[in-house]
Structures are given as structure tokens and as C-alpha cells.
Amino acid sequence: FDNLVGVKGLGLVPQIKQRQIGRVSRVADHVLDRNGHISRDAIRGVLELLFAGSPRNGPYTALITSTVPHEGKTVLAIWLARVSALAGYKVLLIDADLRRPTVAKSLGIDRSAVASAQTRPESSPPEGIREDPATGMHYLTCQSVDDRALGRASLRRHECCHEEAKKSYDLVFVDSA
């Protein structure tokens, strides 16, 4: 892989189709199912390489991004966050895709619950943070906004949230556009 694309690879994660996930109803839940052991092991390997050689003196942040939509960024971010939480880390997953946020949908969260948690712009970021009951992972979702609303204020709020998160969490995963 390294020689083929010229970039150091962190590992291979199996592609999972909806029909392959067995008892669970969402691909994001696959790593929690007993049949998801291969995916869990692959994610553990990616996590080990991702943080190998880094000093263990502070929080880690990993940005999950791609140049094209529908590549599996959100599922990968959720899998990384959930497997880390199951390993005992205090983890925050931030949905930073302001145009097409999908973390809530992938976790099976009702859109009205997301809206009610995010409607007060003056609220501090921790008020919108929720806990995944299956793993203890924390996550911050957002509603989609149009291009006119994507200004410095929105970006600054995300920056402030990220800075606060680094004080409280071992790992912060950011699912981006």
C-alpha cells in the first residue's frame, strides 16, 4: 500500500455491506456485534498505528476526511471512537460536517432530539454532548446549515468546542466533510 500510493498506510478496514452485518441493524453497530470481531481487530490495529510513537502526555485528535462523499468517513469515525471507548479511553466524537451531518443518523438518533439539543446558540458545547449507551463514548452532533450560515462564527464555535474537548478527553475524533 505504501509503495502504491506513496502515503504510509495505517491498516486495512474491511468494507461491510448492509446485508453482511448480521443481527445489528446499522453498519455503525457492526463493531459491537459478536460477528464484528474482524472489523474490531482491524480498528484496533489502525488505532495502534495511529498513536504509535506519539508521546502519551496529552489528548489525541484525529480528523477523518476524504475528497469524495460516501467513502465511509462517518462509519470509520464511529468505529474508531467506539472501539477506543470499549478499550477504556474517554472519547469524544464530533460531527463537523456542517453541510451533511450524519453521525446522529448513523447512530440511530432521532433528528428532533438533535434539533432540541442544538437550538440554543448561546449554550455551551457540553450541553449538546450525548453518551453512547453501548460504549460510553461521547458524541456531539450538529444540524445541517446552509452555505450562508457557514461563517467565521460557526467555525469559531467548533474551534472552541474542540479546545474544551481536549481538556476533558483522551481521544477526540472529528468526522468532517
C-alpha positions as CSV (number, residue, x, y, z in Angstrom):
1,F,0.0,0.0,0.0
2,D,2.8,2.5,0.9
3,N,4.6,1.9,-2.3
4,L,1.4,2.0,-4.4
5,V,0.1,5.4,-3.3
6,G,3.2,7.0,-1.7
7,V,1.5,7.5,1.7
8,K,2.1,5.5,4.8
9,G,-1.0,3.3,5.4
10,L,-2.4,2.7,8.9
11,G,-4.1,-0.5,8.1
12,L,-7.0,-2.0,6.2
13,V,-10.5,-2.0,7.4
14,P,-13.0,-4.4,5.8
15,Q,-15.8,-3.0,3.7
16,I,-19.1,-4.0,5.2
17,K,-22.3,-4.0,3.3
18,Q,-25.7,-3.7,5.0
19,R,-26.6,-7.3,4.2
20,Q,-23.4,-8.6,5.8
21,I,-23.9,-7.1,9.3
22,G,-25.9,-9.9,10.8
23,R,-28.0,-9.2,13.8
24,V,-27.4,-5.5,14.1
25,S,-29.5,-3.0,12.1
26,R,-26.8,-0.4,11.3
27,V,-23.3,-0.7,9.9
28,A,-22.1,1.7,12.7
29,D,-23.2,-1.0,15.2
30,H,-21.2,-3.8,13.5
31,V,-18.1,-3.5,15.7
32,L,-20.4,-4.1,18.8
33,D,-21.8,-7.4,17.4
34,R,-20.2,-10.7,18.1
35,N,-19.8,-11.2,14.3
36,G,-17.9,-7.9,14.1
37,H,-14.6,-9.2,15.6
38,I,-12.7,-8.9,12.3
39,S,-13.7,-5.3,12.0
40,R,-12.9,-4.6,15.7
41,D,-9.5,-6.2,15.3
42,A,-8.8,-4.1,12.2
43,I,-9.8,-0.9,14.0
44,R,-7.6,-1.8,17.0
45,G,-4.7,-2.2,14.6
46,V,-5.4,1.2,13.0
47,L,-5.6,2.8,16.5
48,E,-2.2,1.2,17.5
49,L,-0.5,2.6,14.4
50,L,-2.3,5.9,14.6
51,F,-0.9,6.6,18.0
52,A,2.4,4.6,17.8
53,G,5.4,6.7,18.7
54,S,3.3,9.6,19.9
55,P,4.1,10.8,23.5
56,R,1.3,9.8,25.9
57,N,1.2,13.2,27.6
58,G,-2.0,14.7,26.3
59,P,-5.1,14.2,24.3
60,Y,-5.1,13.0,20.7
61,T,-7.2,14.3,17.9
62,A,-7.8,12.5,14.7
63,L,-9.6,14.1,11.7
64,I,-11.4,11.7,9.4
65,T,-11.8,13.2,6.0
66,S,-12.0,12.3,2.3
67,T,-12.1,14.1,-1.0
68,V,-15.3,12.4,-2.1
69,P,-18.7,11.8,-0.3
70,H,-19.9,8.4,0.7
71,E,-16.5,6.9,1.3
72,G,-17.3,5.6,4.8
73,K,-15.8,8.5,6.9
74,T,-18.6,8.6,9.4
75,V,-18.7,4.8,10.0
76,L,-14.9,4.8,10.3
77,A,-15.0,7.7,12.8
78,I,-17.8,5.9,14.8
79,W,-15.9,2.6,14.8
80,L,-12.6,4.3,15.9
81,A,-14.5,6.1,18.7
82,R,-16.5,3.1,19.9
83,V,-13.6,0.7,19.9
84,S,-11.5,3.3,21.8
85,A,-14.2,3.8,24.4
86,L,-14.6,0.0,24.8
87,A,-10.8,-0.1,25.5
88,G,-11.3,2.3,28.4
89,Y,-10.4,5.7,26.8
90,K,-12.5,8.8,27.4
91,V,-13.6,9.6,23.9
92,L,-15.5,12.4,22.1
93,L,-16.7,12.1,18.5
94,I,-17.5,15.4,16.9
95,D,-19.7,15.6,13.8
96,A,-18.0,18.5,12.0
97,D,-19.7,18.0,8.6
98,L,-21.9,21.2,8.8
99,R,-23.5,20.6,5.3
100,R,-24.4,16.9,5.6
101,P,-24.0,15.8,9.2
102,T,-24.6,12.0,9.5
103,V,-23.3,10.9,12.9
104,A,-26.7,11.1,14.5
105,K,-28.4,9.2,11.7
106,S,-25.7,6.5,11.7
107,L,-26.1,6.0,15.5
108,G,-29.9,5.8,15.1
109,I,-30.6,9.1,16.8
110,D,-33.9,10.9,16.1
111,R,-33.4,14.2,14.2
112,S,-35.8,16.0,16.6
113,A,-33.6,15.0,19.5
114,V,-30.6,16.5,17.7
115,A,-32.5,19.7,17.0
116,S,-33.6,20.1,20.6
117,A,-30.1,19.8,21.9
118,Q,-28.7,22.2,19.4
119,T,-31.3,25.0,19.1
120,R,-29.8,27.4,21.7
121,P,-26.8,29.1,20.1
122,E,-25.7,30.6,23.5
123,S,-25.5,27.2,25.1
124,S,-22.0,25.9,25.9
125,P,-20.8,23.0,23.9
126,P,-21.0,20.4,26.8
127,E,-24.8,20.8,26.8
128,G,-25.1,19.2,23.4
129,I,-22.8,16.3,24.2
130,R,-24.5,12.9,24.5
131,E,-23.4,9.5,25.6
132,D,-23.5,6.3,23.5
133,P,-25.2,3.8,25.9
134,A,-23.4,0.8,24.2
135,T,-19.9,2.1,24.8
136,G,-19.8,5.2,26.9
137,M,-18.4,7.2,24.0
138,H,-19.5,10.8,24.0
139,Y,-20.6,12.5,20.8
140,L,-21.5,15.9,19.6
141,T,-23.9,16.1,16.7
142,C,-25.0,19.1,14.6
143,Q,-27.8,20.1,12.3
144,S,-27.0,20.9,8.7
145,V,-26.7,24.6,7.8
146,D,-26.7,26.3,4.5
147,D,-23.7,28.0,3.0
148,R,-24.8,31.4,4.2
149,A,-24.5,30.3,7.8
150,L,-21.0,28.9,7.4
151,G,-19.1,31.9,8.5
152,R,-16.4,32.7,11.0
153,A,-18.8,32.5,13.9
154,S,-19.7,28.9,13.2
155,L,-16.2,27.8,12.6
156,R,-15.0,29.6,15.8
157,R,-17.7,27.8,17.8
158,H,-16.4,24.5,16.6
159,E,-12.8,25.5,17.4
160,C,-13.8,26.5,20.9
161,C,-15.6,23.2,21.4
162,H,-12.6,21.3,20.2
163,E,-10.3,23.2,22.5
164,E,-12.6,22.4,25.5
165,A,-12.8,18.8,24.5
166,K,-9.0,18.4,24.5
167,K,-9.1,19.3,28.2
168,S,-11.6,16.5,29.1
169,Y,-11.0,13.6,26.8
170,D,-8.2,11.2,25.9
171,L,-9.2,10.9,22.3
172,V,-11.2,13.3,20.0
173,F,-12.3,12.0,16.6
174,V,-13.6,14.6,14.2
175,D,-15.9,13.4,11.3
176,S,-15.5,16.0,8.6
177,A,-16.9,16.7,5.2
